């Protein structure tokens, strides 16, 4: 399962446009987290600037290197992942002219219900305040620090 979360950062001196997220209306860092659905262990972490689209982060990070038989579940920010990876699921979006059928709505609910553990992992990392509060240190080291917190998460899951 794949999900992206945004963390606020201090406004940069140079290159502000790169870090500005129109969704959050502030300067952010995006963190992509890939977890195993059964064990809730964090498999991979990738960090990019706030203006980058979720699917573009996927392509930059590990998008092409995933084994074909592994099933990937992602949110609607990853529309088009099925062209790169055939064994993937994303919710179907409605359009103005074509509303969703009952089967498509039921499928979207099923995917959302199965993706709840990813949101729990994000929530757990935000409780450690690295993702929730403004990050004031060097942005180059954010990925390293996030990886350390993910390692703590995995250690806690393994040792219960």
C-alpha positions in Angstrom: 0.0 0.0 0.0 1.2 3.5 -0.9 0.4 6.9 0.6 1.8 10.4 0.6 1.7 12.8 3.5 2.9 16.4 3.7 4.9 18.1 6.4 5.2 21.9 6.8 8.7 23.4 6.6 10.0 26.9 7.1 9.7 29.2 4.1 12.9 28.8 2.1 15.1 31.8 1.2 15.5 30.7 -2.4 13.4 28.5 -4.6 10.1 29.1 -2.8 8.0 27.9 -5.7 9.5 24.4 -5.6 8.5 23.9 -1.9 5.0 25.6 -2.0 2.1 23.2 -1.9 -1.1 24.6 -3.4 -3.1 21.9 -1.6 -1.9 22.9 1.9 -1.3 26.6 1.1 2.1 26.6 2.7 5.7 25.3 2.1 5.9 21.6 2.6 7.9 18.4 2.1 6.1 15.4 0.7 6.8 11.9 2.2 5.8 8.8 0.3 5.4 5.7 2.6 5.1 2.2 1.2 3.9 -0.4 3.8 3.2 -4.1 3.8 -0.6 -4.7 4.2 -0.3 -7.7 6.5 2.5 -6.8 8.9 2.1 -2.9 8.7 5.9 -2.7 8.4 7.2 0.3 6.4 9.0 -1.0 3.4 10.2 2.2 1.7 10.3 5.9 2.3 10.9 8.6 -0.3 10.9 12.4 0.2 10.4 15.2 -2.3 9.5 18.9 -2.4 5.9 20.0 -1.7 4.9 21.0 -5.2 5.5 17.5 -6.7 2.5 15.5 -7.6 2.0 12.1 -5.8 2.2 10.0 -8.9 5.4 11.8 -10.0 7.0 10.9 -6.7 6.0 7.3 -7.3 7.7 7.4 -10.7 10.9 9.0 -9.3 11.2 6.6 -6.3 10.4 2.9 -6.9 7.6 3.0 -9.5 9.3 0.9 -12.1 11.1 -1.5 -9.7 8.1 -3.2 -8.2 7.7 -7.0 -8.9 4.7 -7.7 -11.2 2.9 -10.1 -8.9 2.8 -7.7 -5.9 -0.6 -6.0 -5.5 -0.4 -2.2 -5.0 -3.3 -0.2 -3.5 -3.1 3.6 -3.7 -5.3 6.6 -3.3 -6.8 8.6 -6.1 -3.6 10.7 -6.4 -2.1 7.8 -8.2 -4.5 7.6 -11.1 -2.6 6.0 -14.0 -0.5 3.7 -11.9 -2.3 0.8 -13.6 -0.5 1.6 -16.9 2.9 1.1 -15.2 1.9 -1.8 -12.9 -1.0 -4.0 -14.0 -1.7 -5.5 -10.5 -2.7 -2.2 -8.9 -5.9 -0.7 -7.5 -7.0 2.9 -7.2 -10.5 4.3 -6.6 -12.4 5.4 -9.7 -13.1 9.1 -9.9 -16.5 10.4 -11.2 -16.7 12.9 -13.9 -19.2 15.7 -14.5 -21.0 13.8 -17.3 -20.7 10.3 -15.9 -21.5 9.6 -12.3 -20.3 6.4 -10.6 -22.4 3.3 -10.7 -23.3 1.4 -7.6 -20.7 -1.3 -8.3 -18.0 1.4 -8.7 -19.0 3.1 -5.5 -18.9 -0.3 -3.7 -15.5 -1.0 -5.1 -14.3 2.5 -4.0 -15.6 1.8 -0.5 -13.8 -1.6 -0.4 -10.5 -0.1 -1.5 -10.9 2.7 1.1 -11.6 0.2 3.8 -8.6 -1.9 2.9 -6.3 1.2 2.8 -7.1 2.3 6.4 -3.9 0.7 7.8 -1.8 3.1 5.7 -3.6 6.0 7.3 -3.0 4.5 10.7 0.8 4.3 10.0 0.8 7.9 8.9 -1.1 8.9 12.1 1.4 7.0 14.2 4.4 8.8 12.5 2.6 12.1 13.0 2.3 11.4 16.7 6.1 11.4 16.8 5.8 15.0 15.5 8.3 14.7 12.7 5.5 14.8 10.1 3.0 16.9 12.0 4.8 20.0 13.1 7.0 22.5 11.1 10.4 21.0 10.3 13.0 23.7 11.0 16.3 21.8 10.2 18.0 21.2 6.9 15.6 19.8 4.4 18.4 17.5 3.0 18.4 15.5 6.2 14.6 15.2 6.5 14.6 11.9 4.6 17.3 10.4 7.0 15.4 11.5 10.1 12.1 10.1 8.7 13.8 6.8 7.9 15.0 6.6 11.5 11.4 7.1 12.8 10.2 4.5 10.4 12.8 2.2 11.7 11.5 2.8 15.2 8.0 2.1 14.1 9.2 -1.2 12.5 11.2 -2.1 15.6 8.1 -1.5 17.8 6.0 -3.7 15.6 8.5 -6.5 15.5 9.1 -6.5 19.3 5.5 -5.7 20.3 
